[in-house]
């Protein structure tokens, strides 16, 4: 973090967050776009923290409209974040962004920093904004992007020396990859001009924010550029949100702690060897072994686990569904992985699941890829067909989210702890149905899921197939019932 220039007295942060977020539908069907999360943190909170940390702002105004009560409930008065937040209601959303900026700045009699609520900044030099603003009428932040399509969705500028001479909203022709972002500094004079233009004729006023700023530039106003470094995403779609998650997670992924929750289900003795194998993986920082009954073999595995293994005994009456939630609730990692004690999964697939987790909120293994299934396992024939059928039915029921599955019942998976906390209250299944229920709830939370093939083995020499008490017609019907109940119900 760069040193923060002392903010001018009374500097106010303004975050317009009133829009309907139509382009991000269905993610914005039940929440405002600014409450979409990047790495577990809502966009609007990220921008409050950016104002606080990079610019020293302690007074923030948030303009709310569409589902605005959810922003109020989540951020409150801002004391949790070390700032003071006040809310301004925009009940005329058709009047576009310029009206929201006006509402946020009106009555401040102070310079304002405006950051749009649906933007994600990663590692940027916002601390230089106030230095660029000294003596200026205003500042617009620009950033270089490698993709011309990003420029077309934002705006470009032309220069006259060290000032911006003009702005061009959503240019049809892109000649360079320098584009405008949604960060602005408005001097007290520029705020006064904006308020005057809206209040000159009640009910009228500017509509397009960039067009109004361009008019100030063309009239000779000293609007200066700030060239941002770092990364930036304007979140207008599912792909934008996924890209934002990738940028943030990639930056800090090597510092994340990974916990593997290993569920022992009536197989205490032969479950010990995989515990040691998982503990040997350098990617794993903690192995939580959830068991109804400890055994000498498990205790020896814990002792040999390089200090990574922790036994979590639970009551003998604990259901299989509660075994999984108990382990995940107890795990301390930023990333949670799941495995099961029948020793059918390979610890070397850990790295594969983690690689894809940079791009997803949940990575699910699939045992239906024939080339990765050892002969002698039972993920073939009727069993394989049943799993594929359940996966395709789930796809159909949640078709709007463009999910693609072949095996939603595979235990082997990786999930961000922040995503698990989001869905924890909706996990109600007591049986193995909790495994597909996790997939459903992550979908209903508008998060991204990637399915990757994993190795699947039969290590029991006494049987020609993998023994599983849960691969039955009863389990199949219970999962079907769960899917339809979840689809017909509303997400909490």
C-alpha positions in Angstrom: 0.0 0.0 0.0 1.4 3.4 -1.0 1.5 6.3 1.5 -1.9 8.1 1.7 -1.8 11.8 0.8 -3.6 13.7 3.6 -7.2 14.1 2.3 -8.7 17.6 2.0 -10.8 18.6 5.0 -14.3 17.2 4.7 -13.4 14.9 1.7 -16.5 12.7 1.1 -16.6 9.3 -0.6 -19.6 8.7 -2.9 -20.6 5.2 -4.1 -23.5 5.0 -6.5 -25.1 1.6 -6.0 -28.7 2.1 -7.1 -28.9 0.4 -10.5 -30.9 -2.6 -11.3 -28.0 -4.6 -12.7 -29.9 -5.9 -15.6 -26.9 -7.1 -17.6 -25.8 -9.3 -14.6 -29.2 -11.1 -14.4 -30.0 -13.7 -13.0 -27.3 -13.0 -10.4 -29.0 -9.7 -9.6 -32.5 -11.2 -9.4 -32.5 -11.1 -5.6 -29.6 -8.8 -4.7 -28.1 -5.6 -6.0 -25.1 -6.0 -8.3 -22.9 -4.3 -5.8 -23.5 -7.1 -3.3 -22.0 -9.7 -5.7 -18.9 -11.1 -3.9 -15.3 -11.3 -5.1 -13.4 -13.7 -3.0 -16.1 -13.6 -0.4 -16.3 -9.8 -0.1 -19.1 -7.8 -1.7 -18.0 -5.3 -4.3 -19.5 -2.3 -2.4 -17.5 -3.2 0.7 -14.3 -3.5 -1.3 -14.8 0.0 -2.6 -15.5 1.4 0.9 -12.3 -0.2 2.1 -10.4 1.2 -1.0 -11.6 4.7 -0.1 -10.6 4.2 3.6 -7.2 2.6 3.0 -5.9 4.4 -0.1 -7.5 7.8 0.3 -8.0 8.2 4.1 -11.7 8.8 3.6 -13.9 8.3 6.7 -17.2 9.8 5.5 -18.9 7.7 2.8 -22.3 8.2 1.2 -23.9 5.2 -0.6 -26.7 5.9 -3.1 -29.1 2.9 -2.9 -32.1 1.9 -5.0 -32.7 -1.7 -6.3 -32.7 -4.0 -3.3 -31.0 -1.2 -1.4 -32.1 -2.6 2.0 -29.6 -5.5 1.6 -26.7 -3.0 1.4 -28.0 -1.1 4.4 -28.4 -4.4 6.4 -24.9 -5.6 5.5 -22.8 -2.5 5.9 -24.9 -0.8 8.6 -23.5 2.6 9.8 -20.0 1.6 8.7 -18.5 1.3 12.2 -17.5 -2.3 11.5 -15.3 -0.9 8.7 -14.0 2.1 10.6 -16.0 4.6 8.5 -19.2 6.5 8.8 -21.8 5.5 6.2 -24.9 7.4 5.3 -27.4 6.3 2.7 -29.2 8.3 0.0 -32.3 6.8 -1.6 -32.6 7.0 -5.4 -36.3 6.4 -6.3 -35.8 7.5 -9.9 -33.5 4.9 -11.4 -34.5 5.8 -15.0 -32.5 9.0 -14.6 -29.3 7.2 -15.0 -25.9 7.4 -13.2 -25.5 11.1 -13.3 -28.6 11.5 -11.1 -27.1 9.1 -8.5 -23.8 11.0 -8.5 -25.8 14.2 -8.0 -27.8 12.7 -5.1 -24.6 11.5 -3.4 -22.7 14.8 -3.7 -25.7 17.1 -3.0 -25.3 19.1 0.2 -21.7 18.1 0.9 -20.1 21.5 0.2 -16.9 19.4 0.0 -14.8 17.7 -2.6 -15.9 14.2 -3.4 -14.3 11.0 -4.6 -16.7 8.9 -6.6 -16.2 5.1 -7.1 -18.9 3.1 -8.9 -20.2 0.2 -6.7 -19.9 -2.5 -9.4 -16.2 -2.2 -10.0 -13.3 -4.3 -8.7 -9.8 -2.9 -8.3 -6.9 -5.2 -7.5 -3.5 -3.8 -6.5 -4.2 -0.3 -7.9 -2.4 3.0 -7.1 -5.5 4.9 -5.9 -3.3 6.5 -3.2 -2.0 8.8 -6.0 -5.5 10.2 -6.8 -5.3 13.1 -4.3 -1.9 14.2 -5.5 -3.2 14.3 -9.1 -6.2 16.4 -7.9 -4.2 19.3 -6.4 -5.5 22.5 -8.0 -7.6 20.5 -10.5 -11.3 20.9 -11.3 -11.5 17.1 -11.3 -9.7 13.8 -12.0 -10.8 10.7 -14.0 -8.9 7.5 -13.4 -7.7 5.5 -16.5 -6.2 2.1 -16.9 -4.6 0.1 -19.7 -6.3 -3.1 -20.7 -5.1 -5.9 -23.0 -8.5 -6.4 -24.5 -10.2 -3.9 -26.9 -13.7 -5.3 -25.9 -13.2 -3.9 -22.4 -12.6 -0.4 -23.8 -15.9 -0.6 -25.8 -17.8 -1.2 -22.6 -16.3 1.8 -20.8 -15.0 5.2 -22.2 -11.9 6.6 -23.8 -10.4 10.1 -23.6 -8.4 12.5 -25.7 -5.7 14.8 -24.2 -4.7 18.4 -24.4 -1.3 18.4 -22.6 -1.8 17.2 -19.1 -5.6 17.6 -19.1 -8.4 15.6 -20.6 -9.8 17.4 -23.6 -12.8 15.1 -24.3 -14.4 11.8 -23.3 -16.1 9.2 -25.5 -18.6 6.8 -24.0 -18.6 3.2 -25.3 -16.6 3.9 -28.5 -17.4 1.9 -31.5 -13.8 2.2 -32.9 -11.0 1.5 -30.5 -7.5 2.9 -31.4 -5.7 2.3 -28.1 -6.2 0.2 -25.0 -6.3 3.0 -22.4 -9.9 3.2 -21.0 -11.7 5.1 -18.4 -12.8 3.6 -15.1 -15.4 4.5 -12.6 -13.1 6.4 -10.2 -13.4 10.3 -10.1 -12.3 13.2 -8.0 -14.8 16.1 -8.0 -13.5 19.4 -6.5 -16.0 21.6 -4.6 -16.4 23.7 -7.7 -17.2 20.7 -9.9 -19.7 19.5 -7.3 -21.3 23.0 -7.3 -21.6 22.8 -11.2 -23.3 19.4 -11.0 -25.8 20.5 -8.4 -26.6 23.7 -10.3 -27.2 21.8 -13.6 -29.7 19.5 -11.9 -31.5 22.1 -9.8 -31.7 24.7 -12.6 -34.8 22.9 -13.9 -36.4 20.5 -11.4 -37.0 17.1 -12.9 -34.4 17.6 -15.6 -30.6 17.5 -15.6 -27.8 15.5 -17.2 -28.5 11.8 -17.9 -25.2 10.3 -19.1 -22.5 10.9 -16.5 -19.6 10.7 -19.0 -21.3 13.0 -21.4 -21.7 15.7 -18.6 -18.0 15.3 -17.7 -17.0 15.6 -21.4 -18.9 18.9 -21.6 -16.8 20.2 -18.7 -13.6 19.1 -20.5 -14.6 20.7 -23.8 -15.4 23.9 -22.0 -11.8 24.1 -20.9 -12.2 22.6 -17.4 -9.1 21.2 -15.8 -10.0 17.5 -15.7 -6.9 15.6 -15.2 -6.1 11.9 -15.8 -4.8 9.4 -13.2 -3.2 6.4 -14.9 -3.9 3.5 -12.7 -1.6 0.5 -12.3 -2.8 -2.9 -11.2 -6.0 -4.7 -12.4 -9.6 -3.6 -12.9 -12.9 -5.2 -13.7 -16.2 -3.6 -14.4 -18.7 -6.3 -13.3 -21.5 -6.4 -15.8 -21.8 -10.2 -16.3 -21.1 -13.6 -14.9 -17.8 -13.7 -16.8 -16.7 -10.3 -15.4 -17.5 -11.6 -11.9 -15.5 -14.8 -12.5 -12.6 -12.7 -13.8 -12.6 -10.5 -10.7 -12.5 -13.6 -8.5 -9.6 -15.0 -10.5 -7.6 -11.7 -10.2 -8.0 -11.4 -6.4 -7.4 -15.1 -5.7 -4.4 -15.4 -8.0 -2.8 -12.5 -6.2 -2.9 -14.2 -2.8 -3.4 -17.9 -3.6 0.0 -19.1 -2.4 -0.7 -17.6 1.0 -4.0 -19.4 1.5 -4.3 -22.2 4.0 -5.8 -25.5 2.8 -7.7 -27.9 5.1 -8.7 -31.4 4.0 -11.7 -32.8 5.8 -11.4 -36.6 5.8 -14.6 -38.3 6.8 -14.2 -41.8 8.3 -17.4 -43.8 8.1 -17.1 -47.2 9.8 -13.8 -47.9 8.2 -11.4 -46.7 11.0 -8.6 -49.2 10.4 -8.1 -49.1 6.6 -8.8 -45.3 6.6 -5.4 -44.6 8.2 -3.2 -45.0 5.1 -4.9 -42.3 3.1 -4.7 -39.9 6.0 -0.9 -40.2 5.9 -0.9 -39.9 2.1 -2.9 -36.7 2.2 -0.8 -35.2 5.0 2.3 -35.7 2.8 0.9 -33.5 0.1 2.7 -30.1 0.3 -0.5 -28.3 -0.8 -2.3 -29.5 2.4 -1.8 -27.5 5.6 -4.3 -29.3 7.8 -6.1 -32.7 7.7 -9.2 -32.9 9.9 -10.1 -36.5 10.4 -13.8 -36.7 11.4 -14.6 -40.1 13.1 -17.3 -41.6 15.3 -14.7 -43.8 16.9 -10.9 -43.4 17.1 -8.6 -46.3 16.6 -4.9 -47.1 17.1 -4.4 -46.9 13.4 -5.9 -43.4 13.1 -3.9 -42.3 16.2 -0.7 -43.6 14.6 -1.6 -41.8 11.3 -2.2 -38.6 13.2 1.2 -38.9 15.0 3.0 -39.5 11.7 1.2 -36.7 9.9 3.9 -34.0 10.2 1.9 -32.1 12.7 -0.8 -31.5 10.1 -3.4 -34.2 11.2 -6.1 -33.5 13.8 -8.6 -36.1 15.0 -12.1 -34.8 15.5 -14.1 -37.4 17.4 -17.9 -37.0 17.2 -20.8 -38.9 18.9 -21.5 -42.4 17.7 -25.0 -41.3 16.7 -23.8 -38.6 14.3 -25.2 -38.9 10.8 -23.1 -39.0 7.7 -24.3 -35.6 6.7 -23.3 -34.2 10.1 -19.9 -35.7 9.8 -19.2 -33.5 6.8 -20.5 -30.3 8.3 -18.7 -31.0 11.6 -15.4 -31.3 9.8 -15.9 -28.2 7.6 -17.1 -26.2 10.6 -14.0 -27.2 12.5 -11.5 -26.7 9.7 -9.4 -23.5 9.9 -8.3 -23.2 6.2 -9.2 -20.6 3.6 -9.8 -23.5 1.3 -11.7 -26.7 2.3 -11.3 -30.0 0.6 -13.4 -33.1 1.2 -12.5 -36.8 0.9 -14.0 -40.1 2.1 -12.5 -43.1 3.9 -13.2 -45.8 1.3 -9.7 -44.9 -0.2 -11.1 -44.6 -3.7 -9.5 -41.2 -4.4 -6.0 -40.2 -5.2 -4.1 -37.6 -3.1 -2.2 -36.6 -6.3 -5.5 -35.1 -7.6 -5.3 -32.4 -4.8 -3.2 -30.1 -7.0 -5.6 -30.5 -9.9 -8.6 -29.4 -7.8 -6.7 -26.4 -6.4 -5.6 -25.2 -9.8 -9.2 -24.9 -10.9 -10.3 -23.3 -7.6 -8.6 -20.1 -8.7 -11.4 -19.8 -11.3 -14.3 -21.1 -9.3 -16.0 -21.1 -5.9 -16.4 -24.9 -5.9 -14.5 -27.5 -7.8 -16.2 -30.9 -8.0 -14.6 -34.2 -9.0 -16.3 -36.5 -11.5 -15.8 -40.3 -11.5 -17.6 -40.7 -14.9 -14.6 -40.2 -17.2 -13.9 -43.8 -18.3 -10.1 -43.2 -18.9 -9.6 -42.3 -15.2 -11.6 -45.1 -13.6 -9.7 -48.2 -12.6 -11.1 -51.5 -13.7 -13.0 -53.2 -10.9 -14.7 -50.0 -9.6 -18.4 -49.7 -9.8 -18.7 -46.3 -11.6 -19.8 -48.1 -14.7 -23.0 -49.5 -16.1 -26.2 -48.8 -14.0 -24.3 -47.0 -11.3 -22.6 -44.6 -13.7 -25.9 -44.0 -15.6 -27.7 -43.2 -12.3 -25.0 -40.6 -11.4 -25.1 -39.0 -14.8 -28.9 -38.9 -14.8 -28.9 -37.0 -11.4 -26.3 -34.6 -12.7 -28.2 -33.9 -15.9 -31.4 -33.4 -14.1 -29.7 -30.8 -11.8 -28.5 -29.1 -14.9 -32.0 -28.9 -16.3 -33.5 -27.6 -13.1 -30.9 -24.8 -12.8 -30.4 -24.3 -16.6 -30.2 -20.5 -16.3 -26.9 -20.8 -14.5 -25.3 -22.6 -17.5 -23.9 -25.4 -15.3 -22.4 -28.5 -16.7 -22.2 -31.7 -14.6 -21.8 -35.5 -14.9 -21.4 -36.4 -11.2 -22.7 -34.1 -8.5 -22.5 -36.9 -5.9 -18.7 -37.2 -5.9 -17.3 -36.4 -2.4 -13.9 -35.4 -3.6 -14.0 -31.6 -4.0 -12.6 -28.2 -3.0 -14.5 -25.1 -1.9 -13.6 -21.7 -0.6 -14.3 -21.4 3.1 -16.1 -18.1 2.4 -18.4 -19.8 0.0 -19.1 -22.6 2.5 -20.0 -20.0 5.2 -22.4 -18.4 2.7 -24.3 -21.7 2.1 -23.9 -23.3 5.6 -27.3 -22.3 6.9 -29.0 -24.0 3.9 -27.4 -27.4 4.3 -30.1 -29.4 5.9 -29.6 -33.0 4.7 -28.5 -35.6 7.3 -27.5 -38.3 4.8 -25.2 -38.4 1.8 -27.6 -36.2 0.0 -25.6 -33.3 1.6 -23.0 -33.8 -1.2 -25.3 -32.9 -4.1 -27.0 -30.4 -1.7 -23.8 -28.4 -1.5 -23.7 -28.2 -5.3 -27.3 -26.9 -5.4 -26.7 -24.3 -2.7 -23.6 -23.0 -4.3 -25.6 -22.6 -7.5 -28.4 -20.9 -5.6 -25.9 -18.5 -4.1 -24.9 -17.5 -7.7 -21.4 -18.9 -7.5 -19.3 -20.6 -10.1 -18.8 -24.4 -10.1 -16.2 -26.3 -12.2 -16.3 -30.1 -12.6 -13.0 -31.9 -13.3 -12.2 -35.6 -13.8 -10.5 -37.4 -10.9 -9.0 -40.8 -10.5 -11.2 -43.4 -9.0 -9.9 -46.7 -7.6 -11.0 -50.0 -6.0 -8.4 -50.8 -3.4 -10.3 -53.7 -1.7 -8.8 -57.0 -3.0 -11.7 -59.0 -1.5 -14.3 -57.4 -3.7 -14.4 -56.9 -7.5 -16.2 -53.5 -7.0 -16.2 -50.6 -4.6 -18.4 -51.3 -1.7 -20.8 -48.5 -0.9 -23.8 -48.7 1.4 -25.1 -45.5 -0.1 -25.4 -46.5 -3.8 -28.9 -47.7 -3.6 -32.4 -47.0 -5.0 -33.4 -45.4 -1.7 -30.5 -42.9 -1.9 -31.3 -42.1 -5.5 -34.9 -41.3 -4.7 -33.9 -39.2 -1.7 -31.6 -37.1 -3.9 -34.3 -36.7 -6.5 -36.7 -35.4 -3.8 -34.0 -33.0 -2.5 -33.5 -31.5 -5.9 -37.2 -30.8 -6.5 -37.7 -29.4 -3.0 -34.7 -27.1 -3.5 -35.8 -26.0 -6.9 -39.3 -25.2 -5.8 -38.2 -23.4 -2.7 -36.7 -19.9 -2.4 -33.0 -19.4 -1.4 -32.5 -18.0 2.1 
